Amino acid sequence: MPEKNELMEKVVSLCKRRGFIFPSSEIYGGIGGFWDYGPFGVELKRNVREAWWQDMVQGHDDTTIPPGMPSAYAMVGLETSIVMHPRVWKASGHYDLFHDMLVDCRRCKARFRADQLETSQCPEKPSKRPGEHTNCDLTEPREFNLMFKTYIGALVDPESEAYLRPETAQGMFTNFKNVLATARVKLPFGIAQIGKSFRNEITPRNFTYRSREFEQMEIEFFCRPEESRRWYEYWRDRRLRWYVSLGLASERVRLREHAAEELSHYSCGTADIEYAFPFLPEGEFGELEGVAHRGGFDLRSHMEGKLVRRGEDLVVETGPDGKPRHPGSGKDLSYFDEETKERLIPHVVEPSAGVDRSVLAFICEAYSEDAIPDESGVLQPRVVLKLHPRLAPVKVAVFPLIRKEGMPEAALGLYRELKKRWNVDYDDKGSIGRRYRRQDELGTPYCITVDGQTMEDGTVTVRNRDTTVQDRMPLREIAQFLHERLTAA
C-alpha cells in the first residue's frame, strides 16, 4: 500500500477517474468547499444512507439493549426544511455562538482559521505557515458566523433575513410535539433524519472532509432523564460497531470521550467516533461522527429561549430589561407519561454522522493495491476498492466473453434478470482483463462472464473481486448465490 500522503492523492484521483466525486462547477474553475457526486459516487452515497436507515431506523435490533433498560423503542423519520424561521437559530444559540475565529493576511489576501494557523500553509512560496514570511501581515482574530444568510420574499432587508440550516437537528426538536401527536410514540423513542446542511467554512480542505455543503444522518433519541446516561453509552457503542461492521478496520477507527473542557455548555457527555484518514499525520484521527448527551437543553430552549450556564444551572439568557434576549416559541414541549402521571422534559442523546465523511472513510479504507496475473500469466498491478457488498455501487457486472456466437444475447438476458434486484453493470467492450480491472476499481464484488461453455451446458464463470478466484456455476443458481452474498452480507 502507498504511504498516507500518497494514498490520499491516489484516492482523490480514483474518485475523479471512476466517476465517484467531481469538483463542483469544474468547467468554471471550481468553487471551494462544494463537490458533485458522479454516477458511481451517487450509488455509493445512497448505499451508505440506506444502510444507516435500515440498521438504525427500520431494522434496529432490540436484542442489543443492555439488561435493566426498556426492552424496545420506536424509531420514526422526518424530513424537515432547509430554511427555517430565523428565531429557531436564535433560541438554539447558533445565531450568537456558531462562529469561528478568522484571520486575514493583508498582503496576500489569504484567509485562515485562527485555531489552524499551525497546520495551515501560506500561499506565498516557499510554503510556510501563516505569519512566518517576513512580509506576512496578519489581522487580529475576529468572529466569523458560519451560517449562510439568505432572504425570504421580494424585499432584501433585515426583516426578511433567514439562514440555511447549519445542522438537521433543530427541525426534529421543533417537530417534537407533532411526532408525539401523530406517531403514537412513548419514551424512549428516536426521530431520525437524513438531509443537507450548510456551513460557510473559512478554509474548506481535505477533499470532502470539510465542505460548505454536506449531508448528515442524525438521530435525536428522547428518553427519561434517569435513563439518559445508559442510553448515551448504548448509542455511543452501537454507532462504533456499525462502522466496523461495514468494513472500517478496528485499529483505524476509535471512540474518544471528550474531556470536561471540550464539552458544550449544555452537554452531559460527548464522544467522537474518529477515523485515521490518510490526509492526517501518522497516529492522528479525524472526527467521523459525534454522539452527544444533550440533556434537556434543546426542548427547553425552544420552549423558553436561549439558555446559558450559570454555575451548575442552565438559565434563560436575559437582556438589560430582564426579558429573554432570544425568546423561545412559548409552546409546551414537555412530555406527559401516562403510566407514571408525570410531566417532564425528556433528555436527548444525539448520534450525528456525516454522510460525506462516511463515504470518504469507506473509500479510503477500501482502497487497495496488489498484483494479479493477466491473460498471459504476467503479474500486473491492480487497484481495487474492497468495499463491503452492502456499500458497493455496482453489485455485479455481466460480460459476454466475445460479441458473437449468442453470448451477448445470453449475457443481456442475465443482466436484465439481475438488474430487477440489484444495480448491475453490463460491459462488452475491451479485453476481459480490462473489464475485470475496471470493475475492481469500482468495488464490484462479483463479475459474471458468459462464454462458449455457457452455450453448451448453461454454466457461467463467477469471479470474486477480492480473491480473483473464478468458479463455474449454473445460470439458474446465480440469483440465489448473489442473494446470499449480497443481501445477507
C-alpha positions as CSV (number, residue, x, y, z in Angstrom):
1,M,0.0,0.0,0.0
2,P,1.2,3.6,-0.7
3,E,2.2,6.0,2.1
4,K,-0.5,8.0,3.7
5,N,0.0,11.3,1.8
6,E,0.4,9.3,-1.5
7,L,-2.7,7.3,-0.6
8,M,-4.8,10.4,-0.3
9,E,-3.7,11.6,-3.7
10,K,-4.5,8.3,-5.3
11,V,-7.9,8.2,-3.6
12,V,-8.8,11.6,-5.0
13,S,-7.5,10.6,-8.5
14,L,-9.6,7.4,-8.4
15,C,-12.7,9.3,-7.4
16,K,-12.4,11.6,-10.3
17,R,-11.3,9.0,-12.9
18,R,-14.0,6.5,-12.0
19,G,-16.9,8.9,-11.5
20,F,-17.2,8.9,-7.7
21,I,-16.7,12.6,-6.9
22,F,-16.0,15.7,-9.1
23,P,-15.2,19.3,-8.2
24,S,-18.4,21.4,-8.4
25,S,-18.6,23.8,-11.3
26,E,-15.3,22.4,-12.6
27,I,-15.6,23.9,-16.1
28,Y,-15.6,27.3,-14.4
29,G,-12.6,26.6,-12.3
30,G,-14.5,25.0,-9.4
31,I,-15.8,26.5,-6.1
32,G,-14.2,25.8,-2.8
33,G,-16.0,23.5,-0.4
34,F,-18.5,22.1,-2.8
35,W,-18.5,18.7,-4.6
36,D,-20.6,16.8,-7.1
37,Y,-21.1,13.1,-6.8
38,G,-20.7,11.2,-10.1
39,P,-22.6,8.1,-11.4
40,F,-20.9,5.7,-9.0
41,G,-20.5,8.1,-6.2
42,V,-24.3,8.6,-6.2
43,E,-24.8,4.9,-5.8
44,L,-22.1,4.6,-3.0
45,K,-23.6,7.5,-1.1
46,R,-27.1,6.2,-1.5
47,N,-26.0,2.8,-0.2
48,V,-24.4,4.4,2.9
49,R,-27.7,6.3,3.6
50,E,-29.8,3.2,3.1
51,A,-27.5,1.0,5.3
52,W,-27.8,3.6,8.1
53,W,-31.6,3.9,7.7
54,Q,-32.1,0.2,7.6
55,D,-29.9,-0.5,10.6
56,M,-30.8,2.5,12.8
57,V,-34.5,3.2,11.9
58,Q,-36.3,0.3,10.1
59,G,-34.5,-2.8,11.3
60,H,-32.9,-1.9,14.6
61,D,-32.3,-4.9,16.8
62,D,-33.7,-4.6,20.3
63,T,-31.6,-7.5,21.5
64,T,-28.6,-5.1,21.7
65,I,-30.3,-3.1,24.5
66,P,-28.5,-3.7,27.8
67,P,-30.3,-5.6,30.6
68,G,-32.3,-3.4,33.0
69,M,-33.3,-0.9,30.3
70,P,-36.6,-0.7,28.3
71,S,-36.6,-3.7,26.0
72,A,-37.8,-1.9,22.9
73,Y,-38.1,1.6,21.5
74,A,-39.7,3.3,18.5
75,M,-37.8,5.0,15.7
76,V,-39.6,7.3,13.2
77,G,-38.3,9.5,10.4
78,L,-38.7,13.2,9.5
79,E,-37.6,15.4,6.5
80,T,-37.6,19.0,7.6
81,S,-37.0,22.2,5.6
82,I,-33.5,23.6,4.9
83,V,-34.8,27.2,5.6
84,M,-36.5,27.6,9.0
85,H,-37.9,30.6,11.0
86,P,-34.9,32.8,12.0
87,R,-36.0,32.6,15.7
88,V,-35.1,28.9,15.6
89,W,-31.4,29.7,15.3
90,K,-31.6,32.5,18.0
91,A,-33.3,30.3,20.5
92,S,-30.9,27.4,19.8
93,G,-27.8,29.6,20.3
94,H,-26.5,29.2,16.7
95,Y,-27.1,32.9,15.9
96,D,-24.8,34.0,18.7
97,L,-22.4,31.1,19.1
98,F,-22.0,29.4,15.8
99,H,-18.8,31.1,14.7
100,D,-15.1,30.5,14.1
101,M,-12.2,33.0,14.7
102,L,-10.9,34.4,11.4
103,V,-7.5,35.7,10.5
104,D,-6.7,37.5,7.2
105,C,-3.4,38.3,5.6
106,R,-3.5,41.9,4.4
107,R,-0.7,41.3,1.9
108,C,-1.7,38.0,0.1
109,K,-5.4,38.3,1.0
110,A,-5.4,34.6,2.2
111,R,-7.8,33.7,5.0
112,F,-7.2,31.3,7.8
113,R,-9.0,29.9,10.9
114,A,-7.2,31.2,13.9
115,D,-7.1,27.8,15.6
116,Q,-5.5,26.2,12.5
117,L,-2.6,28.6,11.9
118,E,-0.1,26.0,13.0
119,T,-1.4,23.5,10.4
120,S,-2.2,26.0,7.5
121,Q,0.0,27.0,4.6
122,C,0.6,30.4,3.3
123,P,0.1,30.7,-0.5
124,E,3.4,32.5,-0.8
125,K,6.4,30.4,-1.9
126,P,8.3,28.7,-0.5
127,S,5.5,27.1,1.6
128,K,5.4,28.3,5.2
129,R,2.9,28.7,7.9
130,P,0.9,32.0,8.0
131,G,3.0,34.7,9.7
132,E,6.4,33.0,9.0
133,H,7.2,35.0,5.9
134,T,8.9,38.3,6.6
135,N,6.2,40.2,4.6
136,C,3.2,38.5,6.2
137,D,0.7,41.0,7.7
138,L,-1.9,39.1,9.7
139,T,-5.0,40.7,11.2
140,E,-6.1,40.1,14.8
141,P,-8.6,37.2,15.1
142,R,-12.3,38.2,14.7
143,E,-15.5,36.3,14.8
144,F,-17.0,34.9,11.6
145,N,-20.5,33.5,11.7
146,L,-20.7,30.1,9.8
147,M,-24.3,30.3,8.8
148,F,-25.2,31.1,5.2
149,K,-27.6,34.1,5.1
150,T,-30.4,34.4,2.6
151,Y,-33.7,36.4,2.2
152,I,-37.3,35.3,2.1
153,G,-39.6,37.2,-0.2
154,A,-39.1,40.1,-2.6
155,L,-37.5,42.6,-0.3
156,V,-33.9,42.4,0.8
157,D,-34.0,43.9,4.3
158,P,-33.4,42.8,7.9
159,E,-37.0,41.7,8.3
160,S,-36.6,39.1,5.5
161,E,-33.3,37.6,6.7
162,A,-33.1,33.9,7.1
163,Y,-30.4,31.2,7.2
164,L,-29.6,27.9,5.5
165,R,-29.6,25.3,8.3
166,P,-26.2,24.5,9.7
167,E,-27.5,21.2,11.1
168,T,-30.5,19.0,10.7
169,A,-31.2,18.6,14.4
170,Q,-33.3,21.7,15.1
171,G,-36.1,20.6,12.7
172,M,-36.6,17.4,14.8
173,F,-36.8,19.4,18.1
174,T,-39.3,21.9,16.6
175,N,-41.5,18.9,15.4
176,F,-41.3,17.1,18.8
177,K,-45.0,17.7,19.6
178,N,-46.1,16.9,16.0
179,V,-44.4,13.5,16.3
180,L,-46.0,12.8,19.7
181,A,-49.4,13.7,18.3
182,T,-49.2,11.6,15.1
183,A,-46.8,8.7,15.6
184,R,-48.2,7.5,19.0
185,V,-44.7,7.0,20.4
186,K,-43.8,6.9,24.1
187,L,-40.4,7.3,25.9
188,P,-37.9,6.2,24.9
189,F,-38.1,6.9,21.2
190,G,-36.0,8.3,18.4
191,I,-36.5,10.7,15.5
192,A,-34.2,10.2,12.5
193,Q,-33.4,12.4,9.6
194,I,-31.0,12.5,6.6
195,G,-30.5,15.8,4.9
196,K,-28.3,18.6,3.7
197,S,-26.7,21.2,5.9
198,F,-24.6,24.3,5.1
199,R,-21.7,25.9,7.0
200,N,-19.7,28.7,5.5
201,E,-16.3,27.2,6.4
202,I,-13.4,29.6,6.4
203,T,-11.0,27.1,4.9
204,P,-12.6,24.0,3.5
205,R,-10.0,21.4,2.9
206,N,-9.0,17.7,2.8
207,F,-11.2,16.8,-0.2
208,T,-14.8,16.2,1.0
209,Y,-13.9,16.0,4.7
210,R,-14.5,19.7,5.4
211,S,-17.1,21.2,3.0
212,R,-19.5,24.0,2.9
213,E,-22.4,21.8,1.8
214,F,-22.7,18.4,3.4
215,E,-25.2,15.7,4.3
216,Q,-26.0,14.5,7.8
217,M,-27.5,11.3,9.2
218,E,-28.8,12.3,12.7
219,I,-30.9,10.8,15.4
220,E,-32.5,12.6,18.3
221,F,-33.2,10.0,20.9
222,F,-35.6,11.1,23.7
223,C,-35.6,9.3,27.0
224,R,-36.2,9.7,30.7
225,P,-33.5,11.8,32.5
226,E,-32.6,9.0,34.9
227,E,-32.0,6.6,32.0
228,S,-30.2,9.0,29.7
229,R,-26.6,8.2,30.7
230,R,-27.1,4.5,29.9
231,W,-28.8,5.4,26.6
232,Y,-25.8,7.6,25.7
233,E,-23.4,4.7,26.3
234,Y,-25.7,2.4,24.3
235,W,-25.7,4.7,21.2
236,R,-22.0,5.6,21.5
237,D,-21.0,1.9,21.4
238,R,-23.6,0.9,18.9
239,R,-22.6,3.5,16.4
240,L,-18.9,2.5,16.7
241,R,-19.9,-1.1,15.9
242,W,-21.8,0.0,12.8
243,Y,-18.7,1.4,11.1
244,V,-16.7,-1.7,11.9
245,S,-19.5,-4.0,10.6
246,L,-19.3,-2.2,7.3
247,G,-15.6,-2.6,6.8
248,L,-13.6,0.0,8.8
249,A,-10.7,-1.7,10.4
250,S,-10.9,-1.6,14.2
251,E,-7.4,-0.2,14.6
252,R,-8.2,2.8,12.3
253,V,-11.5,3.7,14.0
254,R,-11.8,4.7,17.6
255,L,-14.1,6.1,20.2
256,R,-12.8,9.2,22.0
257,E,-14.6,10.7,25.0
258,H,-14.4,14.5,25.3
259,A,-12.6,15.9,28.2
260,A,-14.6,18.3,30.5
261,E,-13.1,21.4,28.9
262,E,-14.2,20.3,25.4
263,L,-17.9,19.8,26.3
264,S,-20.5,22.3,25.1
265,H,-22.1,24.3,28.0
266,Y,-25.2,22.1,27.8
267,S,-23.6,18.7,27.3
268,C,-23.6,16.0,29.9
269,G,-21.1,13.9,27.8
270,T,-19.9,13.7,24.2
271,A,-17.9,11.1,22.4
272,D,-16.4,11.3,18.9
273,I,-16.1,8.3,16.6
274,E,-12.8,9.0,14.8
275,Y,-11.0,7.5,11.8
276,A,-7.4,7.7,10.8
277,F,-7.9,9.5,7.5
278,P,-4.8,9.3,5.2
279,F,-4.5,13.1,5.0
280,L,-3.7,13.2,8.7
281,P,-0.2,12.7,10.2
282,E,0.5,9.2,11.4
283,G,-1.2,8.4,14.7
284,E,-3.8,11.2,14.3
285,F,-7.6,10.7,13.9
286,G,-10.4,12.9,12.4
287,E,-14.0,13.1,13.5
288,L,-16.4,10.8,11.7
289,E,-19.4,11.1,14.0
290,G,-20.3,12.7,17.2
291,V,-22.6,11.2,19.9
292,A,-23.8,13.8,22.4
293,H,-25.7,13.6,25.6
294,R,-27.6,16.9,25.3
295,G,-29.7,16.7,28.4
296,G,-33.0,18.7,28.2
297,F,-31.2,21.7,26.6
298,D,-32.9,21.7,23.2
299,L,-36.5,21.3,24.1
300,R,-36.1,23.8,26.9
301,S,-34.5,26.3,24.5
302,H,-37.4,26.1,22.1
303,M,-39.9,26.5,24.9
304,E,-38.2,29.3,27.0
305,G,-35.5,30.9,24.9
306,K,-31.7,30.8,24.5
307,L,-30.1,29.1,27.5
308,V,-26.7,29.9,29.1
309,R,-24.9,28.3,32.0
310,R,-25.0,30.0,35.4
311,G,-22.9,27.8,37.8
312,E,-24.5,24.4,37.8
313,D,-27.7,25.5,36.1
314,L,-28.9,26.4,32.6
315,V,-31.0,29.6,32.7
316,V,-32.6,31.7,30.1
317,E,-30.3,34.5,28.9
318,T,-31.9,37.9,29.5
319,G,-31.1,41.4,28.3
320,P,-30.7,44.6,30.3
321,D,-34.5,44.9,30.6
322,G,-34.7,41.4,32.3
323,K,-36.6,39.9,29.3
324,P,-35.3,36.9,27.4
325,R,-32.7,38.0,24.9
326,H,-33.8,35.4,22.3
327,P,-37.2,34.1,23.5
328,G,-38.3,30.6,22.5
329,S,-41.7,29.6,21.0
330,G,-43.6,29.7,24.3
331,K,-45.1,26.3,23.3
332,D,-45.2,23.4,25.8
333,L,-42.6,20.8,24.6
334,S,-42.8,18.7,27.7
335,Y,-43.8,15.0,27.8
336,F,-46.6,13.5,29.9
337,D,-46.0,9.9,31.0
338,E,-49.4,8.2,31.0
339,E,-48.1,5.4,33.2
340,T,-46.4,7.5,36.0
341,K,-48.7,10.5,35.5
342,E,-45.6,12.6,35.4
343,R,-44.8,15.6,33.2
344,L,-41.1,16.0,32.3
345,I,-38.6,17.4,29.8
346,P,-37.0,14.4,28.1
347,H,-33.3,14.2,27.8
348,V,-31.8,13.8,24.4
349,V,-29.0,11.6,23.0
350,E,-27.8,12.7,19.6
351,P,-25.7,10.4,17.3
352,S,-24.8,12.7,14.4
353,A,-22.9,11.3,11.4
354,G,-21.7,12.9,8.2
355,V,-22.7,11.1,5.0
356,D,-19.8,12.6,3.1
357,R,-17.2,11.8,5.7
358,S,-18.5,8.3,6.0
359,V,-18.3,7.8,2.2
360,L,-14.7,9.2,2.3
361,A,-13.7,6.9,5.1
362,F,-15.2,3.8,3.4
363,I,-13.3,4.7,0.2
364,C,-10.0,5.3,2.0
365,E,-10.4,2.0,3.9
366,A,-11.4,0.0,0.8
367,Y,-8.5,1.3,-1.4
368,S,-6.0,-1.4,-2.1
369,E,-3.2,-2.2,-4.5
370,D,-1.9,-5.6,-5.4
371,A,-0.7,-7.5,-8.5
372,I,-2.6,-10.3,-10.3
373,P,-1.7,-12.2,-13.5
374,D,-3.1,-11.1,-16.8
375,E,-4.3,-13.3,-19.6
376,S,-0.8,-14.4,-20.4
377,G,0.1,-15.1,-16.8
378,V,2.3,-12.0,-16.3
379,L,1.7,-10.2,-12.9
380,Q,0.2,-6.8,-13.4
381,P,-0.5,-4.1,-10.8
382,R,-4.1,-3.7,-9.8
383,V,-6.2,-1.1,-7.9
384,V,-9.2,-2.5,-6.1
385,L,-11.8,-1.0,-3.8
386,K,-12.7,-3.7,-1.3
387,L,-16.0,-2.2,-0.3
388,H,-18.4,-4.0,1.8
389,P,-21.0,-5.6,-0.5
390,R,-23.8,-3.5,1.0
391,L,-22.0,-0.4,0.1
392,A,-20.6,-1.3,-3.4
393,P,-22.1,1.0,-6.0
394,V,-22.3,-1.9,-8.5
395,K,-23.2,-5.3,-7.0
396,V,-22.4,-7.4,-10.1
397,A,-21.1,-7.0,-13.6
398,V,-22.1,-9.2,-16.5
399,F,-19.8,-9.7,-19.5
400,P,-20.1,-11.7,-22.7
401,L,-16.6,-13.1,-23.4
402,I,-16.9,-12.1,-27.1
403,R,-19.6,-10.2,-29.1
404,K,-20.8,-13.2,-31.2
405,E,-22.0,-16.8,-31.1
406,G,-25.0,-15.9,-28.9
407,M,-23.0,-14.8,-25.9
408,P,-24.2,-11.1,-25.9
409,E,-27.9,-12.3,-26.0
410,A,-27.3,-14.7,-23.1
411,A,-25.4,-12.1,-21.1
412,L,-28.1,-9.4,-21.7
413,G,-30.8,-11.8,-20.6
414,L,-28.9,-12.5,-17.3
415,Y,-28.3,-8.7,-16.9
416,R,-31.9,-7.9,-17.3
417,E,-32.9,-10.5,-14.8
418,L,-30.5,-9.4,-12.1
419,K,-31.0,-5.7,-12.5
420,K,-34.5,-6.1,-11.2
421,R,-33.0,-6.7,-7.8
422,W,-29.5,-5.0,-7.8
423,N,-27.5,-2.3,-9.5
424,V,-25.9,-4.3,-12.3
425,D,-23.4,-3.3,-15.0
426,Y,-23.1,-4.7,-18.5
427,D,-19.9,-4.4,-20.4
428,D,-18.9,-5.9,-23.7
429,K,-16.0,-3.7,-24.7
430,G,-12.3,-4.4,-24.4
431,S,-10.4,-7.5,-23.2
432,I,-11.9,-9.5,-20.3
433,G,-8.9,-8.5,-18.2
434,R,-9.6,-4.8,-18.8
435,R,-13.2,-5.2,-17.9
436,Y,-12.3,-7.0,-14.6
437,R,-9.9,-4.2,-13.6
438,R,-12.5,-1.5,-14.3
439,Q,-14.9,-3.3,-12.0
440,D,-12.2,-3.8,-9.4
441,E,-11.7,-0.1,-9.2
442,L,-15.4,0.4,-8.8
443,G,-15.6,-2.1,-6.0
444,T,-17.9,-4.5,-7.7
445,P,-17.9,-7.7,-5.6
446,Y,-18.7,-10.2,-8.5
447,C,-18.2,-10.4,-12.2
448,I,-20.1,-13.0,-14.3
449,T,-18.8,-14.0,-17.7
450,V,-20.9,-15.7,-20.4
451,D,-18.6,-17.8,-22.6
452,G,-18.6,-20.6,-25.1
453,Q,-19.2,-23.2,-22.4
454,T,-22.3,-21.3,-21.4
455,M,-23.8,-22.1,-24.8
456,E,-23.1,-25.8,-24.2
457,D,-24.0,-26.5,-20.6
458,G,-25.7,-23.4,-19.2
459,T,-22.9,-22.5,-16.7
460,V,-21.1,-19.2,-16.3
461,T,-17.9,-18.0,-14.7
462,V,-18.3,-16.1,-11.4
463,R,-15.2,-14.1,-10.4
464,N,-14.7,-12.9,-6.8
465,R,-13.3,-9.3,-6.6
466,D,-11.1,-9.8,-3.5
467,T,-9.6,-13.2,-4.3
468,T,-9.9,-13.1,-8.1
469,V,-10.9,-16.8,-7.8
470,Q,-13.3,-17.9,-10.7
471,D,-15.9,-20.6,-10.3
472,R,-18.3,-22.2,-12.8
473,M,-21.9,-22.1,-11.7
474,P,-25.2,-22.9,-13.4
475,L,-27.2,-19.9,-14.6
476,R,-30.2,-21.0,-12.7
477,E,-28.3,-20.7,-9.3
478,I,-26.8,-17.2,-9.9
479,A,-29.7,-15.2,-8.3
480,Q,-29.7,-17.3,-5.1
481,F,-25.9,-17.1,-4.9
482,L,-25.9,-13.4,-5.1
483,H,-28.8,-13.1,-2.7
484,E,-26.9,-15.0,-0.1
485,R,-23.7,-13.0,-0.5
486,L,-25.1,-9.5,-1.2
487,T,-28.4,-9.3,0.7
488,A,-27.2,-11.1,3.8
489,A,-23.7,-9.7,3.9
